[in-house]
């Protein structure tokens, strides 16, 4: 079976952990593993190939995290220049595989804590998929949630899809035993889905076929920007599932959570005897039921209960638990006053590795740069800044002007303003470099790329 | 009049703002000014010379902060190699001035919000001081505080000094109208105090005279370490005031606070309409009566009340307001597990300026170094690390081995492991340097000083 992983989520509901350029599925929340990685791992046993649909900006992060798992199941990446909701993403994946292939479609940013129940549900779903049904998974509600859509079912037969209910309706759904949360997971054969799409959303189907045919189809498949724009945006629920009669639902109780807020994150992570969720480097005196996520800093609490404390290098959130929905109000305010805090972390991921801003002063900037083994930055130049490079770990291969030379650990070089240069790691270990930039303008947009391995010119 | 400022306080009750090497009187809590600076400013009008008694480790900080005020009243510094409580510190100051000089003695870490009342009280105290009295100042209690000593008075006559009371006694003191908080401020002529000391604590008097005679008496006067150790440690209250009959007390209501906890800091700082005390770069949604002290990072709160949130580059404290006394328990725990967090900030002050640790990795370290105009580091070498220096602002004069040369902005140099070197700022502006250290051991104790302007060899 092919497992299609949808990485399109780009929310900031877990701000300041998640940022526009660093959505929550990539944050290492679970002992160094991300939700995306956990999704890969939980699907290994039944997958012959992963089809990973991801925004092109996040491709390198997804690829890095996939590679770090060192799994033997291969992955193909489909890069979207922009999101058009779930139906087109799934259609592109269906076009990428053989028409007779079974597909399991899963989001990358959900948590499933009962994997046995998950496997049982998938096995059951495949029985229907092989009989040309469109199968969805219904999560048994644990509370009267008003934030999700519901599926009403009789056994495995879909009676109807229901919009997000009001509180009273949600309570009746919870009591009924026939209503299930719409989990966003699906199972079907590729041609079953594409035929249903052609029937119920023919324009979308046509646009997706054109986009797929008009794009490079290797891995990563890069969907052409204009063709992607031409695809109508819609969810698989609206575009197909709610209109088709060939649907089935597998009710399941698999410890599912969409981790859509810090409240659900708190519930999903292990609590100590005081009910606190925290990292080992924190200290809690007479404090209870707090969620504390710390990056590098030491955090101490005294006599506080039911708080969410989220500590990142450039932003701190202290919220009451249960108020997680108001994070969006903070993000909305920040988008006006300090948009960079909603957009990117001090550590920014790049196709060749990452950089971390250590100091950002008006006329100089200091970065730690990590270049992955075998990766290199673009051949580039800057109009307004000079750069000093010091290798502190690994070994660099450096181009400055006409010269190319190795730069060993504890060696440095200088790139004058306007000089063409390139940083290359030809070794099998990470290259770590300290870069001091000096100049009157130090914005990331002061860059002219002349040659680039990552097609960013 | 000479104003003697006692800078001996070294507590960590305001941790993580205050650290052992950075006591609270030096933290810029008030629009960029510290309590020490506020103390200088409030005493300018009646002072012909400041006598500043400070631990030698904190001298450069006190001197920097004094100089930054650009006041015309001169200051003399007396550097204690270790603290011996208030009586010896005041005795050394009394020995430093003329015997007929009037002295006003004030702590450096208290806040006084009603400066008119303060000036009125000082005027009244001087009348008694000129008549050879030992004058103390009694603060009119605003609540039944059990953490302070009290003075019982009839008018300006001291009836008795009282130890820290229990709650019931403190309530009776509050009701009496005759009991005042012992503020730790004094006024007397130098010879009045020295005579009283010779009478009531003759060994201390003798040891102080020996220490003063045996030390360099210029500014800064550096008290000899062995002679300082020989002085019995005691407070002025126990050693002199409680034993003397030549005492007066000036009752005053001057908006006094010792800022001994975050609770009193909250009361002392301006609150917004929601009762929050915070910096402008923070955002508070439906949050009330919180004390938020942020360094550089953005802080957001949601639906939280009555919290203390103290954000520093390497440690975060979140406490309930009213639980400030438990900060000492956090500090006690940290002294075992992470002592450096109680000792020093990521920015460390040095006689020549300061350094800030930007990155501290196992085999490399990055610092921003600021060298004051006209200052230079010691001529030094390191056994285990090489250093790369990049000038990002100002102009350096650098010694590396046999060579001495200028290093301009946007220039760099390299100091191999074991090589003698020196960093010197001969300009009238700060020199800012990025230093990348590379080596197997990067501790601050890997230093051999060959020549030093600050007598640290």
Interface residues (C-beta under 8 A of the other chain):
Chain A: X283 X285 X286 X294 X297 X298 X299 X300 X301 X302 X303 X304 X307 X309 X311 X313 X314 X315 X316 X317 X318 X319 X320 X322 X323 X326 X327 X329 X330 X333 X334 X338 X341 X358 X359 X361 X363 X364 X366 X368 X386 X388 X390 X392 X393 X409 X410 X412 X414 X432 X434 X436 X438
Chain B: X283 X285 X286 X294 X297 X298 X299 X300 X301 X302 X303 X304 X307 X309 X311 X313 X314 X315 X316 X317 X318 X319 X320 X322 X323 X326 X327 X329 X330 X333 X334 X338 X341 X358 X359 X361 X363 X364 X366 X368 X386 X388 X390 X392 X393 X409 X410 X412 X414 X432 X434 X436 X438
